[in-house]
Amino acid sequence: MNLKLEMTTEDLKQTAKRVADYTFGMDLTWDWPGGVAFYGVSRMFDVTGDRSYLERMVEWVQEYVEAGIPEKWTVNTCAMGHMLLTLYEQTKDQQYLDILLSKMDYLESHALRFADRVLQHTVSSNNDFPQQCWADTLFMAAYLELRVGVHLDNKELIHDALYQYERHIHYLQDEHSGLWYHGYNHVTQDHMSGIHWARANAWAAYTMSRAARGLPEGYLYPPMMHIWSSLRDQLAAIKRLQHEDGLWGTVLDYPEAYGEVSATAGIAAAMVMQGNPLHARYVRKALDRVLANIADNGRVLNVSGGTAVMKDIEGYLGIDRKWAQGWGQGLVLAFLAAVIELVESKVDRKQNNSSDQAG
């Protein structure tokens, strides 16, 4: 993908620092908003190597461990494992691995599942949404399983993660349009309100794009072929629904829906990582608009609040965008990290080619 920027990657890094600074001041808890937010911070560390990100994450986790982490896990609280994996990779501190492994034990042996062992989306210790799968679960749980499985060379975790991807594609993606529904109810055998919610599509697109990059020799795993095809068709459909200003609407196929920044960041990041040159102009428009929605203090604007599978389209359109949200901060950081990584990798390749020719 040839992504021509009007700003330097150093400019993007400074913007990301502002976003991260605001994020650390949000008093996020050990739940999915923090999980997504600090995933974004960890991606910026991965891409930039800036150890101030690492040091601040270490401090945050230590303070929270001392205050007391949750006694029971849910699908949503597993999202905090993304940052823990980065910390363990960098420090080899056993406490991070121990917490991670307890999350993996929960997902493998204790998490509610339905039908053919599909993870039920859970937000508390209660049976909140009986036999429902949501696209959110891919980020909070399946993608984490995959990352941990790859790091520990645990084939069972890898296979279960890919299985969750395959089953969520089966239950949630509309194969005719390519778009994803927010949720599926196995009891009633339907998609409830049947809405193509933008952030649900972002969870799916982003995690599928990362799965395609993060699994060594992914082509040897049959479900990965399914993931690649699903992602291809999804992004081909989504690109045509981008608003003129560069955002995607909170309901993708409803033209009057308000533009929503967290979904736009997640979708555009997936396009960057898929690397299709035909997506470059959509990414460029999205980047301009996302940057325009970052306040001087690093607060990401126009991010919709927490959203259950609503009963109708009015429910989705009625979700407010007034407050900063951890998932908005995190998905914007993930998007900026993807752009920086892409641009700097091209520069490195050019420099290496020049050196080879000179030699």
C-alpha positions as CSV (number, residue, x, y, z in Angstrom):
1,M,0.0,0.0,0.0
2,N,1.4,3.4,-1.0
3,L,0.2,5.8,1.7
4,K,1.2,9.3,0.9
5,L,1.1,11.5,4.1
6,E,1.1,15.2,4.5
7,M,2.8,14.8,7.9
8,T,5.8,12.9,9.1
9,T,5.8,9.8,11.2
10,E,7.4,11.9,13.9
11,D,4.3,14.1,13.9
12,L,2.1,11.0,14.2
13,K,4.3,9.8,17.1
14,Q,3.8,13.1,18.9
15,T,0.1,12.9,18.4
16,A,0.1,9.4,19.7
17,K,1.9,10.5,22.8
18,R,-0.8,13.0,23.5
19,V,-3.5,10.3,23.1
20,A,-1.6,8.0,25.4
21,D,-1.1,10.8,28.0
22,Y,-4.8,11.4,28.1
23,T,-5.5,7.7,28.3
24,F,-3.3,7.1,31.4
25,G,-5.2,9.9,33.2
26,M,-8.6,8.4,32.6
27,D,-8.8,6.1,35.7
28,L,-9.7,3.1,33.6
29,T,-10.4,-0.1,35.4
30,W,-9.5,-3.8,34.8
31,D,-12.2,-4.2,32.2
32,W,-12.5,-4.0,28.4
33,P,-12.3,-0.2,28.0
34,G,-8.9,-0.4,29.7
35,G,-8.1,-3.6,27.8
36,V,-8.6,-1.9,24.4
37,A,-6.9,1.4,25.6
38,F,-3.8,-0.2,26.8
39,Y,-3.6,-2.6,23.8
40,G,-3.3,0.6,21.8
41,V,-0.5,1.8,24.0
42,S,1.3,-1.5,23.8
43,R,1.0,-1.4,20.0
44,M,2.7,2.1,20.0
45,F,5.5,0.6,22.1
46,D,5.9,-2.3,19.7
47,V,6.1,0.0,16.7
48,T,8.2,2.9,18.2
49,G,10.3,1.1,20.8
50,D,9.7,4.1,23.1
51,R,10.3,2.6,26.6
52,S,8.3,5.4,28.3
53,Y,5.2,3.5,27.1
54,L,6.5,0.3,28.7
55,E,7.4,2.0,31.9
56,R,4.0,3.6,32.3
57,M,2.2,0.3,31.6
58,V,4.3,-1.5,34.2
59,E,3.5,1.2,36.8
60,W,-0.2,1.1,35.9
61,V,-0.5,-2.7,36.3
62,Q,1.5,-2.7,39.5
63,E,-0.8,-0.2,41.1
64,Y,-3.8,-2.1,40.0
65,V,-2.5,-5.5,41.2
66,E,-1.8,-3.9,44.6
67,A,-5.4,-2.4,44.6
68,G,-6.8,-5.8,43.6
69,I,-7.7,-7.3,40.3
70,P,-11.0,-9.0,39.7
71,E,-11.5,-12.4,41.4
72,K,-13.5,-13.8,38.5
73,W,-12.9,-13.3,34.8
74,T,-15.4,-12.6,32.0
75,V,-14.9,-12.4,28.2
76,N,-14.6,-8.6,28.6
77,T,-12.1,-8.6,31.4
78,C,-9.8,-10.9,29.4
79,A,-9.1,-7.9,27.1
80,M,-6.6,-6.7,29.7
81,G,-4.4,-9.7,28.8
82,H,-3.2,-7.9,25.6
83,M,-1.1,-5.5,27.6
84,L,0.0,-8.2,30.0
85,L,1.4,-10.2,27.1
86,T,3.5,-7.3,25.9
87,L,4.8,-6.7,29.4
88,Y,5.7,-10.4,29.8
89,E,7.4,-10.5,26.5
90,Q,9.5,-7.5,27.5
91,T,10.2,-8.2,31.2
92,K,9.8,-11.9,31.7
93,D,8.1,-11.1,35.0
94,Q,6.2,-14.2,36.1
95,Q,3.3,-12.3,37.6
96,Y,2.2,-11.2,34.1
97,L,2.3,-14.7,32.8
98,D,0.5,-16.1,35.8
99,I,-2.4,-13.6,35.3
100,L,-2.5,-14.4,31.6
101,L,-2.6,-18.1,32.2
102,S,-5.5,-17.7,34.6
103,K,-7.3,-15.9,31.8
104,M,-6.5,-18.7,29.4
105,D,-7.7,-21.3,31.9
106,Y,-11.0,-19.4,32.2
107,L,-11.5,-19.2,28.4
108,E,-10.6,-22.8,27.9
109,S,-12.4,-24.4,30.8
110,H,-14.8,-22.1,32.6
111,A,-16.2,-19.5,30.1
112,L,-19.8,-20.0,29.0
113,R,-20.1,-21.6,25.6
114,F,-23.1,-22.7,23.5
115,A,-23.9,-25.0,20.6
116,D,-20.6,-26.1,19.0
117,R,-18.4,-24.6,21.8
118,V,-18.8,-21.0,20.7
119,L,-17.8,-18.5,23.4
120,Q,-20.8,-16.7,24.8
121,H,-20.2,-13.0,25.2
122,T,-20.1,-12.2,29.0
123,V,-19.7,-8.8,30.6
124,S,-20.2,-9.9,34.3
125,S,-20.3,-13.1,36.4
126,N,-24.0,-13.4,35.5
127,N,-25.4,-15.2,32.4
128,D,-26.0,-11.8,30.8
129,F,-26.7,-12.8,27.3
130,P,-27.7,-16.5,27.1
131,Q,-26.3,-18.2,24.0
132,Q,-25.3,-15.0,22.3
133,C,-22.1,-14.4,20.3
134,W,-21.0,-10.8,19.7
135,A,-18.2,-9.6,17.3
136,D,-16.6,-7.9,20.4
137,T,-15.5,-11.4,21.6
138,L,-13.0,-11.7,18.8
139,F,-11.0,-8.8,20.3
140,M,-11.5,-9.5,24.0
141,A,-10.9,-13.2,23.9
142,A,-10.1,-15.0,20.6
143,Y,-7.4,-12.7,19.4
144,L,-5.8,-12.8,22.9
145,E,-5.9,-16.7,22.8
146,L,-4.2,-16.6,19.5
147,R,-1.5,-14.2,20.7
148,V,-0.8,-16.2,23.8
149,G,-0.9,-19.5,21.9
150,V,1.7,-18.2,19.4
151,H,3.9,-16.8,22.1
152,L,3.8,-20.1,24.2
153,D,3.7,-22.4,21.1
154,N,0.4,-23.8,22.6
155,K,-1.4,-25.4,19.7
156,E,-4.6,-25.9,21.7
157,L,-4.9,-22.2,22.3
158,I,-4.2,-21.5,18.6
159,H,-6.7,-24.0,17.3
160,D,-9.4,-22.8,19.7
161,A,-8.8,-19.1,18.7
162,L,-9.0,-19.9,15.0
163,Y,-12.1,-22.0,15.7
164,Q,-13.7,-19.0,17.4
165,Y,-12.9,-16.8,14.4
166,E,-14.4,-19.4,12.1
167,R,-17.6,-19.8,14.1
168,H,-18.1,-16.0,14.6
169,I,-17.7,-15.6,10.9
170,H,-20.3,-18.3,10.4
171,Y,-22.8,-16.7,12.8
172,L,-22.2,-13.0,12.3
173,Q,-21.1,-12.3,8.8
174,D,-23.7,-11.7,6.1
175,E,-22.1,-13.5,3.2
176,H,-24.3,-11.6,0.7
177,S,-23.3,-8.1,1.8
178,G,-19.9,-9.0,3.4
179,L,-20.9,-6.9,6.4
180,W,-21.0,-8.2,10.0
181,Y,-24.0,-8.2,12.3
182,H,-23.4,-7.0,15.9
183,G,-24.7,-10.2,17.5
184,Y,-26.4,-13.6,17.1
185,N,-28.9,-15.2,19.4
186,H,-28.7,-19.0,19.2
187,V,-31.9,-19.4,21.3
188,T,-34.0,-17.5,18.7
189,Q,-31.7,-18.4,15.8
190,D,-31.5,-14.8,14.6
191,H,-29.4,-11.6,14.6
192,M,-31.8,-9.8,16.8
193,S,-32.2,-6.3,15.4
194,G,-30.0,-7.3,12.4
195,I,-27.9,-4.1,12.5
196,H,-24.5,-3.8,10.7
197,W,-23.0,-1.8,13.6
198,A,-19.7,-0.2,12.6
199,R,-17.7,-1.0,15.8
200,A,-18.7,-4.6,15.6
201,N,-17.3,-4.6,12.0
202,A,-14.1,-2.9,13.4
203,W,-13.6,-5.6,16.0
204,A,-13.9,-8.3,13.3
205,A,-11.8,-6.5,10.6
206,Y,-9.0,-5.5,13.0
207,T,-8.6,-8.8,14.7
208,M,-8.8,-10.8,11.4
209,S,-6.1,-8.6,10.0
210,R,-3.9,-9.1,13.0
211,A,-4.5,-12.9,13.0
212,A,-3.4,-12.9,9.4
213,R,-0.1,-11.3,10.4
214,G,0.5,-12.8,13.8
215,L,0.4,-16.5,13.1
216,P,3.6,-18.0,11.7
217,E,2.9,-20.2,8.6
218,G,-0.8,-19.3,8.9
219,Y,-1.4,-20.8,5.5
220,L,-0.9,-24.2,7.1
221,Y,-4.1,-23.7,9.2
222,P,-7.3,-24.3,7.2
223,P,-9.4,-21.8,9.2
224,M,-6.9,-19.0,8.1
225,M,-8.0,-19.3,4.5
226,H,-11.6,-18.7,5.8
227,I,-10.4,-15.6,7.7
228,W,-8.6,-14.1,4.7
229,S,-11.6,-14.5,2.5
230,S,-14.0,-13.2,5.1
231,L,-11.8,-10.1,5.6
232,R,-11.4,-9.5,1.9
233,D,-15.1,-9.5,1.3
234,Q,-15.9,-7.4,4.4
235,L,-13.4,-4.6,3.5
236,A,-14.6,-4.6,-0.1
237,A,-18.1,-3.9,1.2
238,I,-17.1,-1.4,3.9
239,K,-15.0,0.8,1.7
240,R,-18.0,1.7,-0.4
241,L,-19.9,2.9,2.7
242,Q,-17.3,5.5,3.8
243,H,-18.8,9.0,4.3
244,E,-17.5,11.8,2.2
245,D,-15.7,13.3,5.2
246,G,-13.7,10.1,5.8
247,L,-15.6,8.5,8.7
248,W,-17.8,5.5,8.7
249,G,-21.3,5.8,10.1
250,T,-22.1,4.1,13.4
251,V,-24.6,2.0,11.4
252,L,-22.6,1.2,8.2
253,D,-25.4,0.9,5.7
254,Y,-27.6,3.7,7.0
255,P,-26.3,6.9,5.2
256,E,-27.8,9.2,7.8
257,A,-25.9,7.6,10.7
258,Y,-23.4,9.8,12.5
259,G,-19.7,9.3,11.8
260,E,-18.0,7.3,14.5
261,V,-14.3,7.6,15.2
262,S,-13.4,4.4,17.0
263,A,-15.0,2.2,14.3
264,T,-13.3,4.3,11.6
265,A,-9.9,3.8,13.3
266,G,-10.3,0.1,13.7
267,I,-11.5,-0.4,10.1
268,A,-8.8,1.8,8.6
269,A,-6.2,0.0,10.7
270,A,-7.4,-3.3,9.2
271,M,-7.1,-1.9,5.7
272,V,-3.5,-0.8,6.4
273,M,-2.5,-4.2,7.7
274,Q,-4.3,-6.0,4.8
275,G,-2.1,-4.0,2.5
276,N,-4.4,-3.8,-0.5
277,P,-3.3,-0.8,-2.6
278,L,-6.9,-0.2,-3.6
279,H,-7.6,0.8,0.0
280,A,-5.0,3.6,0.3
281,R,-7.3,6.4,-0.6
282,Y,-9.9,5.3,2.0
283,V,-7.2,5.0,4.6
284,R,-5.9,8.5,3.8
285,K,-9.4,10.0,4.2
286,A,-9.9,8.2,7.4
287,L,-6.6,9.3,8.8
288,D,-7.3,12.9,8.1
289,R,-10.6,12.8,9.8
290,V,-9.4,10.8,12.8
291,L,-6.6,13.3,13.4
292,A,-9.1,16.1,13.2
293,N,-11.0,14.4,16.0
294,I,-8.0,14.3,18.5
295,A,-8.2,17.3,20.8
296,D,-5.0,19.2,21.9
297,N,-5.0,17.3,25.2
298,G,-5.1,13.9,23.5
299,R,-8.8,13.2,24.0
300,V,-10.4,11.3,21.1
301,L,-13.7,12.9,20.1
302,N,-16.9,11.5,18.6
303,V,-16.6,8.0,20.0
304,S,-19.9,6.3,20.7
305,G,-20.6,5.0,24.2
306,G,-20.8,1.4,25.3
307,T,-23.4,-0.4,23.1
308,A,-25.2,-3.6,23.7
309,V,-27.0,-5.3,20.8
310,M,-29.8,-2.8,20.6
311,K,-33.4,-3.6,19.8
312,D,-33.6,-1.3,16.7
313,I,-31.7,1.2,14.6
314,E,-32.9,4.1,16.8
315,G,-31.1,2.4,19.7
316,Y,-27.8,2.6,17.9
317,L,-28.3,6.1,16.6
318,G,-29.2,7.3,20.1
319,I,-25.9,6.3,21.7
320,D,-24.1,9.5,22.7
321,R,-20.6,10.6,21.6
322,K,-19.9,13.1,24.4
323,W,-17.4,11.4,26.5
324,A,-13.9,10.0,26.0
325,Q,-13.9,6.2,25.9
326,G,-11.0,3.8,26.5
327,W,-11.9,1.9,23.3
328,G,-11.7,5.1,21.3
329,Q,-8.3,6.0,22.7
330,G,-7.0,2.4,22.1
331,L,-8.3,2.0,18.5
332,V,-6.9,5.3,17.5
333,L,-3.5,4.4,18.9
334,A,-3.7,1.1,17.1
335,F,-4.5,2.9,13.8
336,L,-1.6,5.4,14.3
337,A,0.7,2.5,15.1
338,A,-0.3,0.7,11.9
339,V,0.3,3.8,9.8
340,I,3.7,4.5,11.4
341,E,4.7,0.8,11.0
342,L,3.7,0.8,7.3
343,V,5.5,4.0,6.4
344,E,8.7,3.3,8.3
345,S,8.9,-0.2,6.9
346,K,8.8,1.2,3.4
347,V,11.6,3.7,4.3
348,D,13.7,0.8,5.8
349,R,13.3,-1.3,2.6
350,K,14.3,1.7,0.4
351,Q,17.4,2.2,2.5
352,N,18.3,-1.5,2.5
353,N,17.9,-1.6,-1.3
354,S,20.1,1.5,-1.7
355,S,22.8,-0.1,0.5
356,D,22.6,-3.4,-1.5
357,Q,23.0,-1.5,-4.8
358,A,25.8,0.6,-3.4
359,G,27.6,-2.5,-2.3
